[in-house]
């Protein structure tokens, strides 16, 4: 192959190749070509999405700047909570256990490389129909990878979501969010500064992990060789645990100028981006890189994505002080080069230069604004006449079908495999809309959630993204936490196809509008494109990771009913909406209509009311209405507690829409009857509709809307809810 043919195989366009040649003033070496191909790829440099990501709001009540791979919020003076979401979709489809495990390890490293102690992980997962063997295989492998890595490394997996839809059959999604805590004075940046300072590689040795994107170089330069065939990334959580402790200990010395995780593109990414951030260069000798495989070529060394490795910029003269700490934890700590003041990233093998390019240019890919076109399917699905859908003959049977739908049913099969109590920060355990965590040394706490209904985004990307933000915020507010900030994981198909890129653009615009209106900064995030197979793309899936702040961690609400005799209150109004509902999909096999309407001003007032009422101790439990509507929300409150419900609501149009429609801005509360007047009065002051609709008690679930009646035993509901996924997994 000619060099020009090689660059095309690596994903570089002819124009990009010409720009590289002009920048270097010559033809690039194979190592340089590999480096540019990954740094200018969407995976690292975001050339297709970066222009739109700049639109996301950065300011808010709790916003704080943390320069690096993770952003955060200042929950009280001097105390930051940092968090980020990352995806590991394609590796997890190929090798689910290792793909998910290394996804967990990578996002945890993004947290502690800014100096924060990781305290929790969450995961947002998508698979095909669980009745198919492939989906079961992927689910089992991914959950096994998450539990293995998270449990061994000692960072609890505390919350998340799992959805099932045929669109993910050939392309599962594994998005992992990690949360950490750090004092302002201890924050470290992902930057290199100071000519003469040491460039130190710490952690594991380097192998041929994860360099499949450059396999063309192997065949072109070196021939097909089994020994040089790229391998799947393999993570070691015990090494990561040592790396966490060693890094946090070394950072306390003050000798580390900057620190960055070797994730995508390994040494290439860390050296280029840290140099560019500091306006400096580096001179590195690749022969000094600790290796676990022999015969590695220079391009393999700089491209390797071997796990549990980081790059540190260390003050000259203090190298041994830092290295001794890592060695004591059984880790490599090797000076592989020095910072220079010429802005050139220079990589050598002894005296032979294999790459020499401007770091700022390498870390600054071209920016593209691709063409967009509204997908052809939209008019068909949005224009579907929902009035032609018959009302069900048995509303109780419908509720049983929904409660046992894998998307709605209990995910206990997965989260019972996770150690969610390690570190003893988990106040509200997995299984509800969000999890509450304590911040040791502070009275405050945080609530964390991940949310996205991708069916909504398929039917209307703009509205679907707005709804994802609203539900995530509503979930943390139902715990009593003030929605504070967002991290987003944006998962889409091929952006070079105009209809796919249109979906991305509209979702980003929806995120911008919702986050701006609700005063939520987007502090970090991730973009994953090319999630599709020859049979089609995934539904647009902009996952929203939300962090809310609890003024007092001891004053929070849970989902389950607390006491017999408590009043059941509905906040918000029922609506005659069925579009995009789980009811339509499960009972009628339809994914049509428009997503529910959303009033962000109503949402903001709802959040404020919940934080106020829960903080005053007036609320016993709170659950928002989402997939499955009011009937499912009430049923979950009952079956999670074992306490029955008797309730009556006025119909809002169709009876199935009243019971199973997914109208927004609704929350089901339970409270001591002595508090109902106070709650209704406070709701009125916030401009919120509110009404007592029933009582908690007994062993049956009775819900009536007009002539529609559901009367089931709570035990029967609980069995269906908890048994749906284990039954299929067997």
Beta strands, then each sheet from edge to edge (+ up, - down):
strand 1: 63-64
strand 2: 71-76
strand 3: 79-87
strand 4: 117-127
strand 5: 157-164
strand 6: 173-183
strand 7: 198-203
strand 8: 256-261
strand 9: 281-285
strand 10: 309-314
strand 11: 332-340
strand 12: 344-349
strand 13: 352-358
strand 14: 426-428
strand 15: 435-438
strand 16: 445-451
strand 17: 482-491
strand 18: 521-528
strand 19: 532-533
strand 20: 536-537
strand 21: 541-550
strand 22: 567-571
strand 23: 621-624
strand 24: 645-649
strand 25: 667-671
strand 26: 690-696
strand 27: 700-705
strand 28: 708-713
sheet 1: 1+ 2- 3+ 6- 4+ 5+
sheet 2: 8+ 10- 7+ 11- 9+ 12+ 13-
sheet 3: 14+ 15- 16+ 21- 17+ 18+
sheet 4: 19+ 20-
sheet 5: 23+ 25- 22+ 26- 24+ 27+ 28-
end
